């Protein structure tokens, strides 16, 4: 990859006005054909696995630790704490006897509609992408070593948090999974994924459910980690499909939006130009844009590097033009998925919309207490304390300024509230009371 220069030429952004004719049209209603089919028995199996800490190295963290339904399928934190944390949610604390090395570098993304067929690129930087030209059908950081057998890109995505020291694997020396990761043993017998699969297959209740859900599994030893990830993906697809919001009812001609939300809709698809990036039925173009979101925390650097910046998409493509660009998130249920941005920089949606309209000016007035960060002895603000780093983030922005008054921002936020889907927020299967491993399901920790 080329060296990314921090000395970008700064240019004043232009002001921007979009007419209704120029803006993207309001999308067609979401239909069943937009989603992959889900087998309910597989989803029910995935529900238990999603909430079971057995998948983590030290068997104390589940998928729900960072993606909890009562927190909009996130964790309520700007940058989460994986291994070494206690409690779920904004009240999560650092364990005194097993503190993590660092915060998780990016904000936990919401899980809504990831079973929709148009979602073919995942993670903030798009490092996992559907690619039919590869044997696995996927492009991932593992390259040609990536296993085959994943039912979807979402299934493959669920495989990577269990390999992350900061998220689920744990410190290198403290369990068999983290040791395998440290040694580069991921796939094959004795690899990290195989170790986790064996843990699950040795539990009779899981083995019985797997063999009932998958006809190609004859005995417990046949269960592989791709089967585990496929089941988790099926659960996410079933549980958090979101297409029954007031906006969906509006698109289907069933009922009008409330007056403020209707004014916000007109702005969103008109003057404000939001739909130029937040396009389509799920309000995302699945592309990558630099929007000067404030950066803090450890950043994305190799262990041998000392910087704390996060170059986003450029880390995947090696292209300088992609520096500080991140994938456009879907806005479904956004009113309940705070904090916002790839670092979770803003805890308030109105403030984020205001700053997003003029991000270069906003980064200079950013208030650090808008972030939700559990107390941790870490140099979180190295990037924001460096004027050269901040200038580079600002210089990467290509979007023009949108001039919005307070009433227009309020109307936009009202429209975003109309994207809230009560069925998806509640979930279709819910949180199980127990899981087959017998490990405890950790409760929420409010501050």
Number of C-alpha atoms within 10 A of each C-alpha: 10 8 8 17 10 15 11 14 10 12 11 10 16 11 11 14 15 16 12 16 10 13 19 18 14 16 14 11 16 18 10 9 9 14 18 15 13 16 13 14 17 23 23 21 21 24 24 21 25 28 26 27 25 23 26 26 28 19 18 22 30 23 21 22 30 24 22 22 21 18 21 23 24 25 30 30 27 31 26 30 31 29 29 24 22 21 18 26 25 19 18 24 20 20 13 10 7 12 17 21 16 22 24 23 24 22 23 26 24 26 22 25 23 25 27 21 13 16 19 18 22 20 16 21 24 21 17 22 19 19 15 10 9 13 13 19 19 25 22 21 12 11 11 12 12 19 18 13 16 22 16 19 25 27 22 26 19 17 18 16 16 24 21 19 23 21 28 28 30 30 24 16 11 12 15 19 30 25 19 22 22 17 11 11 17 21 17 11 10 15 19 26 25 21 21 21 23 17 13 25 21 14 14 13 13 21 20 13 15 27 16 15 19 14 8 11 16 13 12 20 13 16 23 19 23 21 22 26 25 25 30 27 29 28 28 24 23 29 25 25 22 26 24 15 19 22 27 22 16 15 18 13 10 11 12 14 20 14 12 17 23 19 17 26 24 17 24 26 24 22 20 26 23 21 22 19 19 21 22 20 21 22 19 21 19 22 16 21 20 24 25 26 27 25 27 25 24 24 23 17 15 8 7 6 8 10 14 21 21 26 22 24 26 21 21 16 15 15 14 17 13 21 26 27 25 25 22 22 24 24 20 27 23 21 21 19 23 26 28 26 25 25 24 27 27 26 20 14 20 18 15 22 18 21 21 19 22 21 26 25 15 19 21 14 10 17 12 14 10 16 21 20 23 20 9 14 10 12 12 18 15 17 22 22 11 10 11 14 19 20 20 20 28 27 23 24 22 14 17 17 19 21 15 17 9 10 11 18 22 20 22 27 24 22 26 21 21 26 24 23 21 14 15 23 21 15 18 13 13 11 18 13 9 13 20 14 19 11 14 16 19 17 11 18 13 11 9
